[in-house]
């Protein structure tokens, strides 16, 4: 598989997080020569928070995680790649429950402390025989590295994705390590794909949930690759508490602002990595909308632009067709006045006051569009609402990947 041209040059060095160990094994959910089962063992007392897909056809794994999150504690995460186990009826639900039971028995903990995710083809029940064989192997494996763990959760991804950060909480340094997978079926209605954040900070579960919700609003909920919301989208954050800091429980606690800033940074970078690995992507696109009726309106307009196949193919073809941006603004259904709009590619203004800027040099704009990072800047001209959304272009590669996805 050809690596995305937008991929980082290397996988970052992620910090060790005290209180957890990672393991991978080959369950062979698909006919591939790679690990596709991940088991992350967490220490007692680990807090957990999550944001999960709002799809009305959510997977069994999502429904279980949603239920377990009510308790706020975690001892393990188990992730299957190659089979999403979504839309699989009682057979899929039984397989899910069997995996959770085996992991909880292995650790001697409550089933509600086990979190599970699956990713891959929809509509095929998770084969319990392969799941059991995989668990037999993984329970006897030695701990593995972050790059191995990040690779094991991938499906159509062209590169494993990892992010790191740290923060000071009242004199104590805490670490954050995160991994994420995602490439297609990306238009999150909450979070996105499968992403996992780990920290050694001590954080109350309810407060961790508040912080993750805030970070999600500015990151995962602001990306799209193809306008399709997955049945399995999951972001989970785990805090082992092993750093020894005074437990955070409110935004006015010492160090809470520093950790929030670090979490924001991690989530934004995770989201960007997914877009940069968008199926067939060759350009990373940032869409900035200001001057809208309010922030929510700006977000809807920005997503309308980002999800437009015509806008995305124009960028892929390096065509400065600002008319397609006008179209996407108009169809968003939000307040807008054609004669007040200003549109620019990067710092090149191309349209204003209901028409093209007289004398603008299209050759300069075309040259700008040859780059790998593109900005589309829109001023609605009505009020002060702002939003930023990230997406990628739409190329032949997207069709090739998805036409052959099940074969």
N, C-alpha and C positions, 0 to 999 in steps of 0.2 A: 504494500500500500504506500502510495506517494505521500510524504509528509507535507502538511499544509505549508505554503510559503510564508504564512504569518506566524508560524510556530517559533517559540523561544529557541535560542541556540542550544540550550541544555536544560535538564531538569534541575531545579534549585536544590541546594542542600537544606533539607528541612531539619529542625531541631528534634532531638529526642524528647518525648513527652513522658514525664514520670507518671506511672500509674496505668500504662497501657502497653500491650504487645500486639504486633501484627503478624498474621500468618496467611499464606496463600497455598492453594493446591489445585489439581486438575480434576474437576468433576466431569469434564467432557460433555457439557451441555450442548456444544456444537462440535462439528468435526474440525477442530483446530488444534494446533500444537502449542498450547499456552495454558497458563493458569487462569481459571475462570471462577474460582471460589475464594472469597476473602473472609477471614475471621479476625476480628479485632477484640481482644479481651481487655476489659476495663476493670479497674480496682473498685472495691466497695466504696460507696459514698459518691460515685460519679454522678454529677447532675447532667441533665439532658434537656434540650429544647429543639423544636423543629418547625419547619414550614413545609407544607405538603400540597400536592396538586389539588385544584378545585374542580378537576374533571369529574363529570357525573358518571364516568365509567372507570373510576380509579381501581387500581389493582388491589388484590387481597393484602399485599404487603403494606400498601399505603394505609388501608383501613386499620390494620393491626397497629402500625406505628402511631396513628392518630389516637387510638385507644390507650396505648401504653404511655404516651406522652402525658396523659392526665396524672400519672404518678410521679413523673419528674426524675426518676432514677434509672441508671443503666449499668449493666455489667458486660454486655457484649453487643457487637454489630456483626451481622452475617450478610454478605452480598453475593448474589449469583449474577453472572454475566452470560448473555447468550439466549436467555429465555425470560421474558418479562412476567410470565405467569398472570397476565391480565386477561380478563374476559375468559376465564377458564372454569367457572362454576365450582361445584362442590369438590371436584377432583383437585383443582388448584388450591382451594382453601385447606383441604386436608393435608396436602403436601407442605404447605406453609406452616401449619400447626405442628406437623411432625418434626420439621426442622427446629422450630422453636423449643419444642419439648426436649429434643436431644441435646441442644446447646444448654438449656437450663439445667438438665440433669448432669451434664458434664461439669458445669461450674458450681452446682449446688445452690442455685439462686432461683428466685421467682421468675416465672415465664414473662411477667410484665416488665422485667428488666432486660429483655432481649429485643433488639431492633433488627428488622430484616428488610432488605431491598432486593429487587430483581430487575434486570434490564435486558432487552432484546426483543425478539419477535412476539407480537401480541397474538393470543388465541391458542397457544400451545401449552397444555398443562405442564407444570414443572415435573420432570420424571423423578419420582421419589427414590427409585433405585440408584440413579446417578447421584442424587443428593446425599443419600446415605453413604455411598462409596466415597464421595468427596469429603464428608465429615469424618469418616474413618481415617482418611489420610491426614486431614488438616489438624485433627486433635493430636497427632503424633509428629507434626512438623516442628522445626525450630523457628523462632521468630525471624522475620524477613525485614527488608529495608523499605523505606518509603517509596522509592521508584518502583520496586516490585509490586507493592500494594496498589499504587496508582495505576499501573499497567493492567493489573488483574481485573479491575472494575470496568475497563473500557469495552466498547463494542465497535462502532464504526469510527471511533476516534483515530486520528493519525499520529497522535503523540500523547503520552501520559501528562497529567497536569497537576502541579503542586504549587502551593503558596505558603510563605512563612511571614511571621511578624512577631513582635514582642511589645511589652508595655511594662511600665513601672506602676505598681500598686502600693502606695505608702511605703516606699523603700524596698519593696520586693519585686524582682524582675520575674515576669511570667512570660511563657512562650506560647506561640500559636503555630500549629501545623495544619494544613488543609489539603485535601485532594478532591478532585471533581472529575466527572466524565460527562460528555455531552458533545454532540456534533450535529445531529439532525432531530426533527420533531421538537423544535425549540421555539416556544412562545409561551413562557411561563405565566401562570395565572396565580402565582404565589411565590414559588422558588424556581428551581429548574433542574432538570436532569437528576443525576445522583451526585450529591456533594456532601462532604463530611469535614467538619471543623473540630479540631482537638486542642485543648489548652490544659495546662497544669494549674491554672488559676482556680481559686475557690470562689464559686459563684452560686448563689441561690438559684434554683431551677426556674422559678417564676420570673426572676430578674433577667436571667439568661434569655428567656423567651422574649421579654420586652426588648432587649437589645437586638436579638436576631430579627425580630419583626421590623425594627427601625432600619437595620442594615439591609434587609431584603428589599425594602421599599425603594432604596437608592441603587440597587445593584441587580439582583436576579430578576426583579420585576421590570427592569428597564432594558432587557435584551430580547432579541428575536432573531431567528435564522430563517424560518420558513412559515411562520404564523400558526404552527400546529402545536397545541398543548398536549403533552404526554400524559398517559394514564398512570405513570409511575414517578413523576417528578417528586424529588425528596431532597431537602437539605436538613441535616442534623448537626447540632453542635453539642460537644461533650466536654465537660469541665471536671477533671479528676480531683482537683483541690490539693494536689501534692506540692505545689509551690510554697504553701505555708502562709500565704497572705491572709489578712483579715477578710473573712468572706464578704463579698460584695452582695448587697441586697437592694440598693436603691441608687438612683443617679446622683444623689448628693453625697454618697460615700467617697472617701478619699481614694483617688485612682480610678474611679468609675469612668470618668471622662477620657482618661488615657486608654483604658481598655476598649471603650466604645470606638475611639478613633482607630485603633488597631483592627478591630473587628470590621469596621466600615471599609478599611483599606483592603483587608483580606477578601471580603465578599465581592468588592468591586473588581479586584484582579482575577478572582475565580470566574466571575461572569464574563470578563473580557476574554479570558482564555477559551471559553466555550465558543464565543463568537469567532475568534481567530481560527478555530478548528471547524467552523461551519462547513457542512458537506459541500465540497467543491469551491470553497471560498478562495478568492484571490485578493480581496480588499476588505479592510476593516473600516466601517462607516460609523461616524458619530453624527447624530442628528440633534441639533440644538434649536429648540423653539422658545422664543420669548415674546412678550407682548400679548399673550393670550388672555382670555377672560379670567382664568384662574389657573393654578398649577395642574389641577386634574384635567382641565380642558387642554392645556399645553401637552400633557402626557398622551392624551388620546390622539391629538394631531400628530405628535412625533411618532407614535406607534403606527398610525395610518401610513405615514411616509415610509417608515422602516419596513412595513409588511407589503408594500406595493411591488408586485413582480415587475411592473414597468419601470419603476424607479431603480430597482436593484439590477435589472438587466441593462439599463442605460449606463449605470456606473460600471458594470462589468465590461461594457463596450466602450467605455471612456467617452461617452457622448454627453455633452453639456445640455441635455434636454430638460430645461427647467420647467417646461410645461407639464411634465409628468409630476413634478413636485406640487404644482398648483392643483392638479387633478386630485392628488392624494390629500391635500389640505381640504379641498372642497367636499370630498366624500366622507370626511371624518364625522360630519354631523355636528360640529362644534361652531360657536360664533366665529365668523371670519368675514372680512370685506375684501373682495378682490383688489380694490383700488387702494388699499392700505398696506398690502403685502410687500415685504422686501425679502428677496431670496439671494443667497450667496453660496458659492462652492468655495470653501476655505475663505480667504479674504477677498475673493473676486465676486463682487456684486453683479448679478446678471438680470435681475428684474426688480422693478419698483413702481409703485403707483399705477398698477394695472397693466404694465407692459414691460418690454425689454428695455434695459438701460441703453440709451443711444450711444453707439460707438464702442460698446464693450468688445474687447478682443477675444473672440471665441477660441483662438489658437492658444492663448495663455491659459484659458480654463481647461481646454483639452489636455494641455501639457500637465496641469495640476492633477487631472484625473488619472494620469498614468502612474501616480504614486500608490503605495500600499495602504496609506491611511488617508481617508477622505472625510471632510467635514461638510455637512449640509446645514447651513444656518438660515433660520426663518424668523422673521419678525412679523407677528400677526398685526401689530399696530393698534390693538384695542385697549390693553390694560397691562398688568404686570406679571401675569402667569408665566412660569418657566418650567422647562423639563428637558432632560437629556436622555436619549435612547441610543443604544448601540446595536448595530446589525452588520451583515456582510453582503457582498454582492451575490447575484444568482447566475451561475455559469452552467455550461454543459455538464460539468462534473457532478452537480447535484442530481441531474436526471440519471446519469450513468450509475451512481451509487444506489439510488432508490429504485430504479427499474430492476436491479439485480439483487436487492436486499435479501430476499428469501432463498435465492438459488446458490 
